[in-house]
Amino acid sequence: MIHAPSLDESDGPAGPGGRDAATAADPAARRRRWLRAGFVALLILPAVQMVLPVVKDPKLEGVESPLPPLSWSVAAWSDGSLAAALDVRVRRAIGFRPVSVRLVNQARLAWHDPRCTLDNGEVFIGKQNWLFGRPYLDPYTNPARRLTDEDLRGFVRELRSLQDRLADRGTTFVLAISPSKCELYPEYLPDDVVEARRRNDCRRDYDAFVELLAEEGVRVVDGPAIFRRLKSTHGEHLFSRTGVHWSYHGCLLFWRELLSVVNAASGLGIPIPEIVAVTHDRARHADHDLGKMVNAFVPPGGRPVMTYPVVRVDPLPPEQRPGFLFVGSSFCWTLMDALYVSGSGRDVDLFYYNRTHYRGPDGAAPLEPGERFPRHRVCSLEAEAPDWRRALLEKDVVVLEMLEFMLPQKGWGFCRPALGALEQLADVPARRPPLARIAGVRDDASSVR
């Protein structure tokens, strides 16, 4: 006869040593309790971190789209724009968001997703884990002309007029065209991207532009042409596998070419740095910017080993170094690094995309290649006008940098305001004697459009 245990025998008394004690001693029950507690903590901790940050969240790399404005109106509430703006703010502010983004991107990399995104920024993974930025891929796959010959010629004549007006005040103007990683290393692009370029290949704005520059006598350092020539000897070290900009080594080679052009035009005699050796190290700073923008714990392929030049130069005394104004894109940061590496200048300013004014340290000691110089934000050029007297008349060299596929930006809109400022400053005495203009080319200032 089978004896069925009573309820009291099965469950035991509620007191000490009874059912509760048995449950507490049960490993499965303890695991369930810990799982429930962990699940509740996962729900609560992000909110706690959002209100009372107890752990410093690591910063996400890249550029996020601006937060939409909040409008506390009945119309905004009824059309849903207020809810959408609040939703974006909460998602940006939620605790541990950077860790969550990195976890998701790491999972996507594990499943070989060809791109990892941070809002409106995209990093594409090419062959052998070469990384490319979306803003550079789009014009590569669709290189069709965006400017007419008339537009290009009008812009080139503006450049020539600015070059001549600055030369009259003793200031050297140089146009610097920076190269595209996609154009230089198409062998590492995904096959579908190369096929799209093959279907759409045509004469680009850049091709017509460089011809007009030569025709009108604009002083230019043609980065794409220089890098195509150097690729046979420097291989994959002109751009880092995980970088979007030219490498520190490639930029220093470009800087040497630019100094030669400046010296030939101005007679300033700036010592040109000599590369006596190279060291090998893991990619630093700008050489790994795309790798950081992947926003994963381990970027694809890790950090590559890059070459960093050992430089020998006998710089001018600080008080004799020329002043520089750079106007251009993020390629100017490494260009200015090269300036400080070689001790080439002082009193250095940057009009970043002609939107923000930055100033470099004055009289700083030369850096080592791959180091970054300290920078100071002066003001927004969209909120206040620049000090044109300092920017144009008190500089020895003005460098306008442009990307080879960003010609429709027409020099970031710098030329016409600069020409207008020079007109207004015509009565201010020049600090230096005029420079000789390029011979054999007519002055077309009157035809600037």
C-alpha positions as CSV (number, residue, x, y, z in Angstrom):
1,M,0.0,0.0,0.0
2,I,1.4,3.4,-1.1
3,H,1.4,6.0,1.6
4,A,0.5,9.5,0.3
5,P,2.3,12.2,2.3
6,S,0.1,14.7,3.9
7,L,0.3,18.4,3.1
8,D,2.2,19.1,6.3
9,E,4.7,16.3,5.6
10,S,5.2,17.5,2.0
11,D,5.7,21.1,2.5
12,G,6.8,21.2,6.1
13,P,5.9,23.8,8.6
14,A,6.2,27.5,7.6
15,G,8.5,28.1,10.5
16,P,12.3,27.8,10.6
17,G,13.7,24.6,9.1
18,G,10.4,24.0,7.1
19,R,9.4,24.8,3.5
20,D,11.2,28.2,3.3
21,A,14.5,26.6,4.5
22,A,14.1,23.8,1.9
23,T,13.5,26.3,-0.9
24,A,16.4,28.4,0.2
25,A,18.6,25.4,0.1
26,D,17.4,24.4,-3.4
27,P,20.1,25.5,-6.0
28,A,17.5,25.8,-8.8
29,A,15.4,28.1,-6.6
30,R,18.4,30.3,-5.8
31,R,19.3,30.6,-9.5
32,R,15.7,31.6,-10.3
33,R,15.9,34.3,-7.6
34,W,19.2,35.6,-8.9
35,L,17.9,35.7,-12.5
36,R,14.8,37.6,-11.4
37,A,17.0,40.1,-9.5
38,G,19.4,40.5,-12.4
39,F,16.5,41.1,-14.8
40,V,15.0,43.7,-12.6
41,A,18.5,45.3,-12.2
42,L,18.9,45.5,-16.0
43,L,15.6,47.3,-16.2
44,I,16.4,49.7,-13.4
45,L,20.1,50.5,-13.8
46,P,19.9,52.4,-17.1
47,A,17.4,54.8,-15.5
48,V,19.5,55.1,-12.4
49,Q,22.6,55.8,-14.5
50,M,20.6,58.4,-16.5
51,V,19.5,60.3,-13.4
52,L,22.5,59.7,-11.1
53,P,25.5,58.6,-13.2
54,V,27.5,56.4,-11.0
55,V,29.8,55.1,-13.8
56,K,31.4,57.3,-16.5
57,D,30.0,56.2,-19.8
58,P,32.7,55.8,-22.5
59,K,32.2,58.4,-25.3
60,L,30.9,57.2,-28.7
61,E,33.0,58.3,-31.6
62,G,31.6,60.0,-34.7
63,V,29.1,62.7,-35.5
64,E,25.5,62.4,-34.3
65,S,22.7,64.3,-35.9
66,P,21.7,67.5,-33.9
67,L,18.9,67.1,-31.4
68,P,15.5,68.3,-32.8
69,P,14.2,71.5,-31.1
70,L,11.6,71.2,-28.4
71,S,8.4,73.1,-29.0
72,W,5.9,73.0,-26.0
73,S,2.9,74.0,-28.1
74,V,-0.5,72.4,-28.8
75,A,0.4,72.0,-32.5
76,A,3.7,70.2,-31.7
77,W,1.8,67.9,-29.3
78,S,-0.9,67.1,-31.8
79,D,1.3,66.5,-34.8
80,G,3.6,64.2,-32.8
81,S,6.8,66.4,-33.2
82,L,7.1,67.0,-29.5
83,A,6.9,63.3,-28.7
84,A,9.5,62.5,-31.4
85,A,11.9,65.2,-30.0
86,L,11.5,63.9,-26.5
87,D,12.0,60.3,-27.6
88,V,15.3,61.2,-29.3
89,R,16.5,63.1,-26.1
90,V,15.6,60.1,-23.9
91,R,17.3,57.6,-26.1
92,R,20.5,59.8,-26.2
93,A,20.5,60.3,-22.5
94,I,19.6,56.7,-21.4
95,G,22.2,55.2,-19.1
96,F,24.9,52.8,-20.6
97,R,23.9,53.7,-24.2
98,P,27.5,53.7,-25.4
99,V,28.0,50.2,-24.0
100,S,24.8,49.0,-25.7
101,V,25.8,50.5,-29.0
102,R,29.2,48.8,-28.9
103,L,27.6,45.5,-28.0
104,V,25.2,45.7,-31.0
105,N,28.0,46.7,-33.4
106,Q,30.2,43.9,-32.1
107,A,27.4,41.5,-32.8
108,R,26.9,42.9,-36.3
109,L,30.7,42.5,-37.0
110,A,30.5,38.9,-35.8
111,W,27.8,38.3,-38.4
112,H,29.8,40.2,-41.0
113,D,27.4,43.0,-41.5
114,P,29.2,45.3,-44.1
115,R,28.6,48.5,-42.1
116,C,28.2,49.7,-38.6
117,T,26.2,52.8,-38.0
118,L,26.0,55.7,-35.5
119,D,22.9,57.6,-36.4
120,N,23.8,59.4,-39.7
121,G,27.4,58.3,-39.8
122,E,28.4,55.0,-41.6
123,V,31.6,53.0,-41.8
124,F,31.9,50.5,-44.6
125,I,34.1,47.5,-44.3
126,G,36.0,46.6,-47.5
127,K,38.3,43.8,-48.4
128,Q,41.0,42.7,-45.9
129,N,39.2,44.8,-43.2
130,W,39.9,48.2,-44.9
131,L,37.5,50.8,-43.6
132,F,35.9,53.5,-45.7
133,G,33.6,56.4,-44.8
134,R,30.2,56.7,-46.4
135,P,30.7,60.4,-47.5
136,Y,33.7,59.2,-49.5
137,L,32.0,56.2,-51.1
138,D,29.0,58.1,-52.5
139,P,31.0,60.4,-54.8
140,Y,33.3,57.5,-55.8
141,T,30.3,55.4,-57.0
142,N,28.7,58.4,-58.7
143,P,31.5,60.7,-60.0
144,A,29.2,62.6,-62.4
145,R,29.9,66.3,-62.9
146,R,28.1,68.6,-60.5
147,L,29.6,71.9,-61.8
148,T,29.4,73.2,-65.3
149,D,32.6,74.4,-67.1
150,E,31.3,77.9,-66.6
151,D,30.9,77.4,-62.9
152,L,34.3,75.9,-62.6
153,R,36.0,78.6,-64.6
154,G,34.3,81.3,-62.5
155,F,35.5,79.7,-59.3
156,V,39.1,79.3,-60.7
157,R,39.2,82.9,-61.6
158,E,38.1,83.8,-58.0
159,L,41.0,81.7,-56.8
160,R,43.4,83.5,-59.2
161,S,42.1,86.9,-58.1
162,L,42.5,86.0,-54.4
163,Q,46.1,84.8,-55.1
164,D,47.0,88.1,-56.9
165,R,45.3,90.3,-54.3
166,L,47.2,88.5,-51.5
167,A,50.5,88.7,-53.5
168,D,50.1,92.5,-53.7
169,R,50.2,92.5,-49.9
170,G,53.2,90.1,-49.7
171,T,51.2,87.0,-48.7
172,T,51.6,83.7,-50.5
173,F,48.4,81.8,-51.4
174,V,48.4,78.1,-52.1
175,L,45.5,75.8,-53.0
176,A,46.0,72.3,-51.5
177,I,43.8,69.5,-53.0
178,S,43.6,66.5,-50.6
179,P,43.2,63.0,-51.9
180,S,40.4,60.5,-51.4
181,K,41.2,57.1,-49.9
182,C,38.6,55.5,-52.2
183,E,40.2,56.9,-55.3
184,L,43.7,55.8,-54.2
185,Y,42.9,52.3,-53.0
186,P,39.9,51.0,-55.0
187,E,41.4,47.5,-54.8
188,Y,40.2,47.3,-51.2
189,L,36.6,48.5,-51.9
190,P,33.7,46.0,-51.9
191,D,33.1,44.5,-55.4
192,D,29.6,46.1,-55.7
193,V,31.1,49.5,-55.1
194,V,33.8,49.0,-57.8
195,E,31.1,47.7,-60.2
196,A,29.0,50.8,-59.6
197,R,32.0,53.0,-60.3
198,R,32.7,51.1,-63.5
199,R,29.1,51.6,-64.7
200,N,29.1,55.3,-63.9
201,D,32.7,56.2,-64.7
202,C,33.1,59.6,-66.4
203,R,35.1,62.8,-66.5
204,R,34.9,64.3,-63.0
205,D,34.8,67.9,-61.7
206,Y,38.4,67.3,-60.4
207,D,39.7,66.4,-63.9
208,A,38.4,69.6,-65.4
209,F,39.3,71.7,-62.3
210,V,43.1,70.8,-62.4
211,E,43.2,71.7,-66.1
212,L,41.6,75.1,-65.5
213,L,44.0,75.8,-62.5
214,A,47.0,75.3,-64.8
215,E,45.4,77.4,-67.5
216,E,44.6,80.3,-65.2
217,G,47.9,80.1,-63.2
218,V,46.6,79.2,-59.8
219,R,49.3,77.9,-57.4
220,V,48.2,74.4,-56.4
221,V,49.6,71.3,-54.6
222,D,47.7,68.4,-56.2
223,G,47.4,65.8,-53.5
224,P,45.7,63.1,-55.7
225,A,48.4,63.3,-58.3
226,I,51.2,63.3,-55.7
227,F,49.8,60.3,-53.9
228,R,49.3,58.3,-57.1
229,R,52.9,58.9,-57.8
230,L,54.0,57.9,-54.3
231,K,51.8,54.8,-54.1
232,S,54.4,52.7,-56.0
233,T,57.1,53.4,-53.3
234,H,55.0,53.8,-50.2
235,G,52.3,51.2,-50.8
236,E,49.6,51.1,-48.1
237,H,51.1,53.7,-45.8
238,L,49.7,56.8,-47.4
239,F,46.3,56.1,-45.8
240,S,45.8,53.9,-42.8
241,R,43.6,50.8,-43.2
242,T,41.5,52.2,-40.3
243,G,41.8,55.9,-41.0
244,V,39.7,58.3,-43.1
245,H,42.4,60.9,-43.6
246,W,45.8,60.7,-45.1
247,S,48.3,59.0,-42.7
248,Y,50.8,61.1,-40.7
249,H,53.5,59.7,-43.0
250,G,51.5,60.6,-46.1
251,C,50.6,64.0,-44.8
252,L,54.3,64.8,-44.0
253,L,55.2,63.9,-47.6
254,F,52.5,66.2,-48.9
255,W,53.7,69.0,-46.5
256,R,57.2,68.8,-47.9
257,E,55.8,69.4,-51.4
258,L,53.7,72.3,-50.1
259,L,56.7,73.9,-48.4
260,S,58.6,73.7,-51.7
261,V,55.9,75.5,-53.5
262,V,55.6,78.2,-50.8
263,N,59.4,78.7,-50.8
264,A,59.5,79.0,-54.6
265,A,56.8,81.6,-54.6
266,S,57.8,83.7,-51.6
267,G,61.5,83.3,-50.9
268,L,60.7,82.6,-47.2
269,G,63.3,79.9,-47.0
270,I,61.3,77.6,-44.7
271,P,63.5,74.6,-43.9
272,I,62.0,71.4,-45.4
273,P,62.0,68.5,-43.0
274,E,64.1,65.5,-44.1
275,I,62.8,62.0,-43.4
276,V,65.8,60.1,-42.2
277,A,64.1,56.9,-41.0
278,V,60.7,55.4,-40.1
279,T,59.5,53.6,-37.0
280,H,56.6,51.1,-36.9
281,D,53.8,51.4,-34.4
282,R,50.2,50.7,-33.9
283,A,48.0,53.3,-35.7
284,R,47.6,56.5,-33.6
285,H,45.0,59.2,-33.4
286,A,43.9,60.2,-36.9
287,D,45.4,57.0,-38.3
288,H,42.7,55.0,-36.4
289,D,39.7,57.4,-36.6
290,L,37.5,55.1,-38.6
291,G,38.4,52.2,-36.4
292,K,37.1,54.2,-33.4
293,M,34.0,55.3,-35.3
294,V,33.0,51.7,-35.7
295,N,32.1,51.9,-32.0
296,A,32.8,48.3,-31.2
297,F,35.0,46.8,-28.5
298,V,37.3,45.2,-31.1
299,P,37.3,46.9,-34.5
300,P,37.6,44.6,-37.6
301,G,41.2,43.6,-38.0
302,G,42.3,45.5,-34.9
303,R,44.8,48.4,-35.2
304,P,47.2,48.2,-38.1
305,V,50.9,48.8,-37.9
306,M,51.8,52.1,-39.5
307,T,55.1,53.8,-40.4
308,Y,55.9,57.0,-38.6
309,P,58.8,59.1,-40.0
310,V,61.8,60.2,-38.0
311,V,62.3,63.8,-39.0
312,R,65.5,65.9,-39.1
313,V,65.1,69.6,-39.6
314,D,66.9,72.8,-38.5
315,P,63.9,75.1,-38.0
316,L,64.0,78.9,-38.2
317,P,64.1,80.8,-34.9
318,P,60.6,81.1,-33.6
319,E,60.4,84.9,-34.2
320,Q,61.4,84.3,-37.9
321,R,58.9,81.6,-38.7
322,P,56.0,82.6,-41.0
323,G,52.4,82.9,-39.9
324,F,49.9,80.5,-41.5
325,L,46.2,80.6,-42.1
326,F,44.6,77.3,-43.1
327,V,41.0,77.2,-44.5
328,G,39.7,73.7,-45.0
329,S,38.3,70.4,-43.9
330,S,39.4,67.9,-41.2
331,F,42.4,67.0,-43.4
332,C,43.9,70.3,-42.1
333,W,44.4,68.8,-38.6
334,T,47.1,66.5,-39.7
335,L,48.5,69.1,-42.1
336,M,48.9,71.4,-39.0
337,D,50.4,68.5,-37.1
338,A,53.0,68.3,-39.9
339,L,53.7,72.0,-39.5
340,Y,54.4,71.6,-35.8
341,V,56.5,68.4,-36.4
342,S,58.8,70.4,-38.7
343,G,58.7,73.6,-36.8
344,S,57.7,75.4,-40.0
345,G,55.4,78.2,-38.7
346,R,54.0,80.2,-35.9
347,D,50.8,82.2,-35.3
348,V,48.7,79.5,-36.9
349,D,44.9,79.8,-37.4
350,L,42.4,77.4,-39.0
351,F,39.0,78.3,-40.4
352,Y,37.5,74.9,-40.1
353,Y,35.2,74.4,-43.0
354,N,35.1,78.2,-42.9
355,R,32.6,77.8,-40.0
356,T,34.7,77.6,-36.9
357,H,37.9,79.5,-36.0
358,Y,40.6,77.5,-34.2
359,R,44.0,78.7,-33.2
360,G,47.1,76.6,-32.7
361,P,49.8,77.2,-30.0
362,D,52.3,79.9,-30.7
363,G,56.0,79.0,-30.5
364,A,55.2,75.3,-29.6
365,A,58.1,72.9,-29.5
366,P,58.2,70.5,-32.5
367,L,56.0,67.4,-32.0
368,E,56.9,63.8,-32.8
369,P,55.1,62.4,-35.8
370,G,51.8,61.0,-34.8
371,E,51.4,63.4,-31.9
372,R,48.5,66.0,-31.8
373,F,49.0,69.7,-31.2
374,P,46.8,71.5,-28.6
375,R,44.1,73.6,-30.3
376,H,41.9,76.4,-29.0
377,R,38.5,77.2,-30.4
378,V,38.2,81.0,-30.9
379,C,34.7,81.5,-32.2
380,S,32.0,80.4,-34.6
381,L,32.5,82.1,-38.0
382,E,28.7,81.8,-38.6
383,A,28.0,83.9,-35.5
384,E,30.6,86.6,-35.9
385,A,32.9,87.9,-38.7
386,P,36.6,86.9,-38.6
387,D,39.3,89.4,-37.9
388,W,40.2,89.8,-41.6
389,R,43.2,92.0,-40.9
390,R,44.8,89.3,-38.8
391,A,43.7,86.5,-41.1
392,L,44.9,88.0,-44.3
393,L,47.3,90.9,-43.8
394,E,49.2,89.5,-40.8
395,K,49.9,86.1,-42.3
396,D,52.7,85.1,-44.5
397,V,50.9,82.1,-46.1
398,V,47.3,81.3,-46.7
399,V,46.5,77.6,-47.5
400,L,43.1,76.8,-48.9
401,E,42.5,73.0,-48.6
402,M,39.8,71.2,-50.6
403,L,38.9,67.6,-51.0
404,E,39.1,66.4,-54.6
405,F,35.4,65.4,-54.6
406,M,34.1,68.5,-52.7
407,L,34.6,71.0,-55.5
408,P,30.9,72.0,-55.5
409,Q,31.6,73.6,-52.1
410,K,33.8,76.1,-53.9
411,G,36.5,76.5,-51.3
412,W,34.0,76.4,-48.4
413,G,32.7,79.9,-49.5
414,F,36.0,81.6,-48.4
415,C,37.1,83.4,-51.6
416,R,34.4,86.0,-52.1
417,P,34.3,87.3,-48.4
418,A,38.1,87.3,-48.4
419,L,38.2,89.4,-51.6
420,G,35.7,91.8,-50.2
421,A,37.7,92.1,-47.0
422,L,40.9,92.8,-49.0
423,E,39.0,95.5,-50.8
424,Q,38.0,97.2,-47.6
425,L,41.5,96.9,-46.2
426,A,43.1,98.4,-49.3
427,D,44.3,101.5,-47.4
428,V,46.0,99.5,-44.6
429,P,49.8,99.5,-45.3
430,A,51.2,96.2,-46.3
431,R,53.7,94.5,-43.9
432,R,55.7,92.9,-46.7
433,P,56.8,93.9,-50.2
434,P,54.6,92.5,-53.0
435,L,55.3,89.1,-54.4
436,A,55.9,88.5,-58.1
437,R,52.8,87.3,-59.9
438,I,53.0,84.2,-62.0
439,A,54.2,85.4,-65.4
440,G,52.5,84.8,-68.6
441,V,49.0,84.7,-67.2
442,R,46.6,87.6,-67.5
443,D,44.9,89.2,-64.5
444,D,41.2,88.4,-64.8
445,A,40.0,90.1,-61.6
446,S,37.4,92.0,-63.6
447,S,35.9,88.8,-64.9
448,V,35.3,87.2,-61.5
449,R,31.7,86.1,-61.2
